[in-house]
Amino acid sequence: MKKILLLFFCYVLLNGCKKDMPEPLTNTSVNSTFGNKYKEYYITFFTNSFSSPGAIPVTFNGATVSITYAYNYNPGCSALGCPTFTVPPGTYSYSGGFGSQTGTIVTGASQCITILIN
């Protein structure tokens, strides 16, 4: 009788308390042309030094904003003093540092994109 109770207890312990776990979330391709994994991306511009007086201008997607704080490391997205843009998947051009630096950003694998402006 003890063996039956012990077996029953083990069965309930191992199988009786199972809960249906939801399927894990996965990122699906939003735009296969660019290989994007997310619906929106965060693009942050930062600098590691102020080589000229005042803020450093950045033009992105038709808007001109300023970097007002310098970091000696990559601060990640949405850092204090660093302009951050939320955009859908695509290709974007930017210029910064008084027009001395230009480039193109293509959204892709990383949802947080940081660009160093010198």
Backbone as a chain_set.jsonl record, in Angstrom:
{"seq": "MKKILLLFFCYVLLNGCKKDMPEPLTNTSVNSTFGNKYKEYYITFFTNSFSSPGAIPVTFNGATVSITYAYNYNPGCSALGCPTFTVPPGTYSYSGGFGSQTGTIVTGASQCITILIN", "coords": {"N": [[0.816, -1.184, 0.0], [1.959, 1.236, 0.77], [3.82, 1.534, -1.258], [2.179, 1.94, -3.452], [0.903, 4.361, -2.778], [3.183, 5.985, -2.701], [4.049, 5.808, -5.379], [1.809, 6.965, -6.613], [1.908, 9.539, -5.503], [4.37, 10.435, -6.574], [3.697, 10.381, -9.291], [1.662, 12.376, -9.4], [3.114, 14.547, -8.512], [5.063, 14.849, -10.543], [3.567, 14.971, -12.931], [1.007, 15.96, -12.517], [0.912, 18.697, -11.963], [1.545, 20.122, -14.179], [1.51, 22.884, -16.313], [0.114, 24.33, -19.177], [2.396, 25.766, -21.175], [2.888, 28.821, -22.861], [3.74, 29.22, -26.333], [7.073, 30.155, -27.166], [7.919, 33.578, -27.81], [8.742, 34.842, -30.978], [10.695, 36.78, -33.212], [9.434, 37.902, -36.204], [10.0, 38.282, -39.683], [9.607, 41.524, -40.777], [9.998, 43.097, -42.977], [11.072, 41.778, -45.705], [12.782, 42.651, -47.678], [14.8, 44.205, -46.533], [15.613, 42.501, -44.573], [14.627, 42.775, -41.967], [13.921, 42.423, -38.484], [12.24, 43.586, -36.661], [9.439, 45.779, -35.917], [9.85, 48.426, -35.453], [12.633, 50.642, -35.106], [15.364, 51.963, -33.16], [17.331, 54.684, -33.441], [20.188, 56.17, -32.409], [22.232, 58.982, -32.012], [25.495, 59.778, -31.021], [28.322, 61.315, -29.359], [31.855, 61.264, -28.62], [33.391, 63.298, -27.808], [33.531, 66.868, -27.496], [34.604, 68.698, -29.926], [34.34, 71.2, -30.808], [32.93, 74.387, -29.845], [29.791, 74.337, -28.12], [26.754, 72.513, -29.031], [26.628, 69.527, -31.098], [25.468, 69.372, -34.346], [23.046, 67.214, -35.942], [21.639, 65.849, -38.794], [18.884, 64.068, -39.708], [16.673, 62.152, -41.518], [15.317, 64.407, -42.474], [15.131, 66.085, -40.273], [16.807, 68.343, -38.121], [18.788, 68.103, -35.358], [20.441, 68.261, -32.115], [23.401, 66.978, -30.578], [24.026, 66.962, -27.248], [25.557, 66.045, -25.17], [28.515, 64.366, -24.226], [29.936, 61.098, -24.427], [32.308, 58.725, -23.254], [32.078, 56.19, -24.09], [30.005, 53.799, -25.805], [26.774, 54.746, -25.417], [24.373, 53.439, -25.802], [20.898, 53.142, -26.821], [18.654, 55.945, -26.627], [20.022, 57.612, -24.833], [20.86, 60.166, -22.455], [21.029, 63.444, -23.678], [21.522, 62.682, -26.251], [20.286, 62.573, -29.462], [17.522, 60.578, -30.357], [15.86, 58.57, -32.679], [12.822, 57.058, -33.623], [12.02, 54.711, -35.92], [10.445, 53.124, -38.792], [11.245, 49.973, -40.478], [13.852, 50.314, -42.908], [15.918, 52.299, -45.146], [18.112, 54.884, -44.338], [19.496, 58.168, -44.505], [22.081, 60.232, -43.103], [23.636, 63.167, -41.712], [26.255, 64.748, -39.936], [28.085, 66.494, -37.334], [28.746, 69.118, -38.186], [28.401, 68.794, -40.9], [30.53, 67.307, -41.746], [30.525, 64.589, -41.568], [28.926, 61.923, -43.078], [26.47, 59.421, -43.848], [24.837, 56.209, -44.376], [22.152, 54.38, -43.071], [20.998, 51.15, -42.684], [18.353, 49.404, -41.556], [18.269, 46.423, -39.569], [19.467, 43.582, -38.051], [19.85, 44.46, -35.378], [17.877, 46.096, -32.966], [18.459, 48.424, -31.699], [20.299, 51.002, -32.792], [23.336, 52.642, -32.867], [25.13, 55.571, -33.618], [28.265, 56.952, -33.976], [29.237, 60.267, -33.867], [31.741, 62.378, -34.798]], "CA": [[0.0, 0.0, 0.0], [2.864, 2.384, 0.814], [4.426, 1.684, -2.576], [1.163, 2.507, -4.344], [0.786, 5.767, -2.414], [4.411, 6.642, -3.108], [3.995, 5.921, -6.832], [0.762, 7.928, -6.932], [2.434, 10.855, -5.138], [5.38, 10.788, -7.573], [2.996, 10.677, -10.537], [1.01, 13.676, -9.255], [4.162, 15.553, -8.397], [5.731, 15.044, -11.819], [2.668, 15.189, -14.055], [-0.264, 16.581, -12.171], [0.987, 20.144, -11.827], [2.003, 20.741, -15.416], [0.678, 23.918, -16.895], [0.425, 24.554, -20.579], [3.22, 26.949, -21.351], [2.7, 29.398, -24.184], [4.856, 29.118, -27.259], [7.973, 31.308, -27.019], [7.766, 34.624, -28.801], [9.833, 34.962, -31.924], [10.604, 37.935, -34.102], [9.234, 37.499, -37.581], [10.468, 39.282, -40.627], [8.627, 42.556, -41.073], [10.262, 43.586, -44.315], [12.094, 40.846, -46.168], [13.74, 43.342, -48.537], [15.928, 44.639, -45.719], [15.913, 41.484, -43.582], [14.34, 43.335, -40.653], [13.313, 41.546, -37.503], [11.392, 44.353, -35.762], [8.527, 46.727, -36.558], [10.428, 49.757, -35.303], [14.037, 50.673, -34.724], [15.789, 53.145, -32.425], [18.622, 55.138, -33.937], [20.71, 57.191, -31.503], [23.493, 59.601, -32.401], [26.25, 60.206, -29.842], [29.7, 61.733, -29.598], [32.744, 60.976, -27.49], [34.066, 64.532, -27.389], [33.105, 68.098, -28.128], [35.803, 69.314, -30.482], [34.041, 72.602, -31.075], [32.017, 74.879, -28.809], [28.355, 74.119, -28.29], [26.238, 71.202, -29.387], [26.974, 69.029, -32.426], [24.233, 69.152, -35.096], [22.835, 65.985, -36.695], [20.451, 65.881, -39.646], [18.419, 62.707, -39.966], [15.296, 62.013, -41.988], [14.731, 65.73, -42.644], [15.12, 66.856, -39.025], [18.117, 68.682, -37.579], [18.783, 68.122, -33.887], [21.797, 68.438, -31.586], [23.971, 66.145, -29.518], [24.393, 67.925, -26.21], [26.316, 65.409, -24.097], [29.538, 63.473, -24.753], [30.203, 59.855, -23.692], [33.554, 58.084, -23.66], [31.684, 54.821, -24.397], [28.73, 53.749, -26.528], [25.767, 54.804, -24.356], [23.155, 52.704, -26.146], [19.802, 53.969, -27.33], [17.904, 56.851, -25.754], [20.889, 58.169, -23.792], [20.711, 61.578, -22.15], [21.787, 64.354, -24.52], [21.749, 62.084, -27.564], [19.017, 62.457, -30.183], [17.094, 59.233, -30.72], [14.736, 58.531, -33.603], [12.109, 55.795, -33.753], [11.696, 54.637, -37.342], [10.1, 51.804, -39.321], [12.34, 49.394, -41.253], [14.18, 51.025, -44.133], [17.258, 52.847, -45.346], [18.088, 56.293, -43.964], [20.751, 58.913, -44.614], [22.295, 61.218, -42.042], [24.871, 63.949, -41.714], [26.479, 65.276, -38.597], [29.392, 67.086, -37.08], [28.895, 70.287, -39.045], [28.419, 68.335, -42.291], [31.77, 66.604, -42.065], [30.326, 63.147, -41.524], [27.666, 61.489, -43.679], [26.379, 57.973, -43.93], [23.559, 55.565, -44.63], [21.795, 53.361, -42.089], [20.022, 50.167, -43.141], [17.907, 48.659, -40.373], [18.497, 44.989, -39.737], [19.428, 42.637, -36.943], [19.799, 45.095, -34.059], [16.8, 47.062, -32.83], [19.078, 49.657, -31.209], [21.426, 51.349, -33.651], [24.004, 53.854, -32.386], [26.061, 56.14, -34.593], [29.229, 57.883, -33.384], [29.506, 61.476, -34.64], [32.946, 63.032, -34.287]], "C": [[0.869, 1.261, 0.0], [3.49, 2.64, -0.552], [3.437, 2.327, -3.546], [0.985, 3.994, -4.059], [2.015, 6.56, -2.858], [4.437, 6.839, -4.632], [2.962, 6.959, -7.262], [1.252, 9.359, -6.641], [3.474, 11.328, -6.157], [4.726, 11.151, -8.898], [2.346, 12.063, -10.48], [2.048, 14.788, -9.209], [4.8, 15.865, -9.755], [4.789, 15.424, -12.953], [1.42, 15.995, -13.728], [-0.236, 18.097, -12.127], [1.486, 20.834, -13.09], [0.997, 21.773, -15.885], [1.077, 24.049, -18.353], [1.176, 25.862, -20.705], [2.967, 27.508, -22.741], [3.944, 29.197, -25.037], [5.769, 30.324, -27.065], [7.741, 32.305, -28.141], [8.983, 34.643, -29.716], [9.616, 36.198, -32.762], [10.459, 37.428, -35.524], [9.69, 38.621, -38.493], [9.352, 40.249, -40.966], [8.781, 43.018, -42.511], [11.408, 42.754, -44.88], [13.118, 41.512, -47.078], [14.984, 43.73, -47.754], [16.327, 43.605, -44.672], [15.633, 41.943, -42.165], [13.62, 42.341, -39.762], [12.286, 42.263, -36.636], [10.496, 45.305, -36.552], [9.035, 48.153, -36.449], [11.841, 49.639, -34.757], [14.34, 51.987, -34.018], [17.196, 53.498, -32.891], [19.063, 56.315, -33.083], [22.064, 57.673, -32.009], [24.194, 60.084, -31.135], [27.632, 60.663, -30.261], [30.543, 61.371, -28.384], [33.564, 62.189, -27.081], [33.449, 65.713, -28.118], [34.358, 68.808, -28.619], [35.583, 70.782, -30.823], [33.053, 73.086, -30.032], [30.561, 74.585, -29.143], [28.012, 72.701, -28.681], [26.637, 70.823, -30.812], [25.679, 68.739, -33.187], [24.24, 67.815, -35.84], [21.571, 66.17, -37.515], [20.106, 64.449, -40.022], [16.969, 62.747, -40.396], [14.584, 63.373, -42.065], [14.699, 66.596, -41.398], [16.552, 67.126, -38.575], [17.991, 68.857, -36.074], [20.233, 68.233, -33.425], [22.149, 67.377, -30.558], [24.486, 67.112, -28.462], [25.215, 67.327, -25.074], [27.298, 64.434, -24.723], [29.727, 62.267, -23.828], [31.531, 59.289, -24.16], [33.335, 56.586, -23.908], [30.389, 54.894, -25.195], [27.602, 53.706, -25.498], [24.506, 53.995, -24.63], [22.069, 53.666, -26.598], [19.154, 54.798, -26.227], [18.736, 57.426, -24.616], [20.646, 59.675, -23.646], [21.602, 62.42, -23.056], [22.071, 63.847, -25.919], [20.413, 61.942, -28.297], [18.745, 61.023, -30.61], [15.859, 59.327, -31.594], [14.137, 57.131, -33.592], [11.589, 55.728, -35.181], [11.239, 53.23, -37.718], [11.291, 51.234, -40.093], [12.588, 50.182, -42.533], [15.635, 51.435, -44.198], [17.186, 54.348, -45.132], [19.475, 56.902, -44.137], [20.851, 59.909, -43.469], [23.549, 62.026, -42.348], [25.023, 64.543, -40.328], [27.857, 65.865, -38.465], [29.691, 68.229, -38.02], [29.094, 69.884, -40.51], [29.633, 67.525, -42.68], [31.607, 65.085, -42.09], [28.958, 62.828, -42.112], [27.652, 59.971, -43.735], [24.971, 57.512, -44.216], [23.358, 54.472, -43.596], [20.756, 52.456, -42.727], [19.63, 49.358, -41.916], [18.064, 47.174, -40.632], [18.375, 44.219, -38.453], [19.279, 43.281, -35.571], [18.696, 46.148, -34.005], [17.317, 48.412, -32.351], [20.329, 49.919, -32.034], [22.026, 52.645, -33.13], [25.052, 54.276, -33.407], [26.948, 57.156, -33.874], [29.469, 59.039, -34.352], [30.721, 62.146, -34.013], [32.965, 64.486, -34.681]], "O": [[0.556, 2.236, -0.684], [3.673, 3.786, -0.963], [3.818, 3.163, -4.366], [0.921, 4.8, -4.986], [1.887, 7.686, -3.34], [4.804, 7.91, -5.116], [3.215, 7.745, -8.175], [1.034, 10.27, -7.44], [3.462, 12.491, -6.559], [5.138, 12.105, -9.558], [2.474, 12.84, -11.426], [1.862, 15.847, -9.807], [5.047, 17.03, -10.071], [5.198, 16.147, -13.861], [0.851, 16.643, -14.606], [-1.288, 18.725, -12.244], [1.815, 22.02, -13.057], [-0.214, 21.549, -15.851], [2.246, 23.893, -18.707], [0.655, 26.93, -20.382], [2.844, 26.747, -23.701], [5.051, 29.026, -24.524], [5.274, 31.424, -26.819], [7.413, 31.933, -29.268], [10.116, 34.477, -29.264], [8.48, 36.613, -32.993], [11.263, 36.623, -35.992], [9.747, 39.781, -38.086], [8.274, 39.838, -41.396], [7.79, 43.298, -43.185], [12.573, 42.999, -44.569], [14.222, 40.99, -47.237], [16.1, 43.6, -48.256], [17.298, 43.82, -43.947], [16.339, 41.537, -41.242], [12.819, 41.529, -40.224], [11.524, 41.601, -35.933], [10.766, 45.599, -37.717], [8.685, 49.0, -37.271], [12.193, 48.69, -34.056], [13.669, 52.995, -34.241], [18.128, 52.707, -32.749], [18.386, 57.342, -33.04], [22.926, 56.877, -32.382], [23.577, 60.718, -30.279], [28.06, 60.424, -31.391], [30.032, 61.194, -27.278], [34.339, 62.128, -26.127], [32.913, 65.571, -29.217], [35.08, 69.435, -27.844], [36.534, 71.514, -31.095], [32.394, 72.268, -29.39], [30.162, 74.588, -30.308], [28.858, 71.807, -28.665], [26.945, 71.69, -31.63], [24.867, 67.939, -32.723], [25.28, 67.346, -36.302], [20.545, 66.599, -36.989], [20.926, 63.718, -40.579], [16.128, 63.32, -39.703], [13.396, 63.475, -41.759], [14.273, 67.748, -41.47], [17.407, 66.243, -38.641], [17.19, 69.656, -35.588], [21.147, 68.291, -34.247], [21.306, 66.94, -29.774], [25.299, 67.987, -28.762], [25.536, 68.025, -24.112], [26.94, 63.735, -25.67], [29.684, 62.399, -22.605], [31.849, 59.366, -25.346], [34.291, 55.81, -23.934], [29.749, 55.945, -25.249], [27.482, 52.719, -24.771], [23.651, 53.883, -23.752], [22.307, 54.866, -26.737], [19.116, 54.403, -25.062], [18.203, 57.699, -23.541], [20.274, 60.355, -24.602], [22.794, 62.144, -23.188], [22.775, 64.499, -26.69], [19.508, 61.265, -27.809], [19.617, 60.343, -31.151], [14.926, 60.07, -31.29], [14.863, 56.138, -33.556], [10.81, 56.581, -35.605], [11.595, 52.258, -37.052], [12.259, 51.955, -40.337], [11.648, 50.661, -43.167], [16.469, 50.981, -43.414], [16.306, 55.015, -45.676], [20.492, 56.237, -43.939], [19.841, 60.368, -42.935], [24.401, 61.617, -43.137], [24.039, 64.805, -39.637], [28.692, 65.752, -39.364], [30.78, 68.298, -38.59], [29.836, 70.523, -41.256], [29.754, 67.1, -43.829], [32.481, 64.379, -42.593], [27.949, 63.396, -41.694], [28.697, 59.324, -43.677], [24.036, 58.31, -44.291], [24.285, 53.725, -43.283], [19.749, 52.932, -43.25], [20.474, 48.702, -41.305], [17.999, 46.721, -41.775], [17.313, 44.195, -37.83], [18.644, 42.705, -34.688], [18.594, 46.992, -34.895], [16.673, 49.436, -32.577], [21.294, 49.157, -31.982], [21.317, 53.638, -32.968], [25.76, 53.448, -33.98], [26.457, 58.095, -33.247], [29.853, 58.83, -35.503], [30.719, 62.447, -32.819], [33.904, 65.206, -34.341]]}, "num_chains": 1, "name": "protein.A"}
